């Protein structure tokens, strides 16, 4: 008997297994939705997404694993779908290293093209 993935593949739709790491998935979702006065969220939920708007506020933390959500009795299918999506698309970017004063001067005052021109003449 063929799996659902095999049937999809036979019809040109290739699947990969999702990342089922719940704790990091919820952390990613929290990061994507976080905002403050200086930072816009990375993900927006529009007003016509009524089911996710109705579902997310009702989710509660697990008593045994506080970083996870309670699985039993919760209507979490849409939240799980969002978590899988974010785990698939999530990319962690390291913070940019601080620039030394010389680099800042070269980029902002002198200009990158003039530095390249000057280096070509050396």
C-alpha positions in Angstrom: 0.0 0.0 0.0 1.3 3.4 -1.0 1.7 6.2 1.6 0.1 9.6 1.0 3.5 11.0 0.3 4.1 8.4 -2.4 0.7 9.2 -4.0 1.6 12.9 -4.0 5.0 12.1 -5.5 3.4 10.0 -8.2 1.5 13.1 -9.2 4.5 15.5 -9.1 4.0 16.9 -5.6 7.0 16.1 -3.4 6.8 16.3 0.3 9.4 16.6 3.1 8.8 15.7 6.7 7.9 18.6 8.9 9.9 19.6 11.9 7.9 18.5 14.9 9.9 20.4 17.6 7.0 21.9 19.5 8.9 23.9 22.0 11.1 25.7 19.4 8.2 26.0 17.1 6.2 27.9 19.7 9.2 30.0 20.5 9.5 30.8 16.7 5.9 31.8 16.6 6.3 34.1 19.6 9.3 35.7 17.9 7.5 36.2 14.6 4.5 37.8 16.4 6.6 39.9 18.9 6.5 43.7 18.5 7.2 46.7 20.5 7.6 50.5 19.9 10.8 49.9 17.8 10.1 46.6 16.2 7.4 45.5 13.8 6.3 41.8 13.9 7.6 39.5 11.3 4.2 37.9 10.8 0.8 39.5 10.6 -2.7 37.9 11.1 -5.3 39.7 9.1 -8.8 40.4 10.3 -10.3 38.0 7.9 -8.4 35.1 9.5 -11.2 34.7 12.0 -10.4 31.1 12.9 -6.8 31.7 14.0 -7.9 34.9 15.8 -10.5 32.9 17.7 -8.1 30.0 18.3 -4.8 31.5 19.4 -6.0 33.4 22.6 -7.5 30.2 23.9 -4.3 28.1 23.9 -2.8 27.5 27.3 0.7 26.4 28.5 1.3 22.8 29.5 1.4 22.1 33.2 4.3 19.6 32.7 6.3 21.5 30.0 5.7 25.2 30.4 7.4 26.1 27.1 4.9 23.9 25.3 1.2 24.2 24.9 -1.4 21.9 26.3 -2.2 19.2 23.8 -5.2 17.6 25.3 -8.6 19.1 24.6 -7.2 22.2 22.9 -8.4 23.3 19.5 -4.8 23.7 18.2 -4.9 22.5 14.6 -4.5 26.0 13.1 -1.8 27.0 15.6 0.0 23.7 14.8 -0.2 24.5 11.1 1.3 27.9 11.7 4.0 26.4 13.8 4.9 23.9 11.1 5.0 26.7 8.5 7.3 28.9 10.7 9.6 25.9 11.5 9.9 25.3 7.7 10.6 29.0 6.8 12.4 30.1 10.0 15.9 31.3 9.5 18.1 32.5 12.3 20.3 35.3 11.4 23.3 36.1 13.6 23.6 39.7 14.7 25.8 41.8 12.5 29.2 42.4 14.1 29.8 45.9 15.2 31.9 48.0 12.7 35.1 49.6 13.7 35.3 53.4 13.4 37.5 53.1 10.3 34.9 51.0 8.5 32.1 53.4 9.4 34.2 56.3 8.1 34.9 54.5 4.8 31.3 53.5 4.2 29.6 56.7 5.3 32.1 59.5 4.7 34.3 58.4 1.8 32.0 56.1 0.1 32.5 52.5 -1.0 33.2 53.4 -4.7 36.0 55.8 -3.9 37.7 53.1 -1.7 37.5 50.5 -4.5 38.9 53.1 -7.0 41.7 53.9 -4.6 42.5 50.2 -4.0 42.6 49.6 -7.8 45.2 52.3 -8.1 47.5 50.7 -5.4 
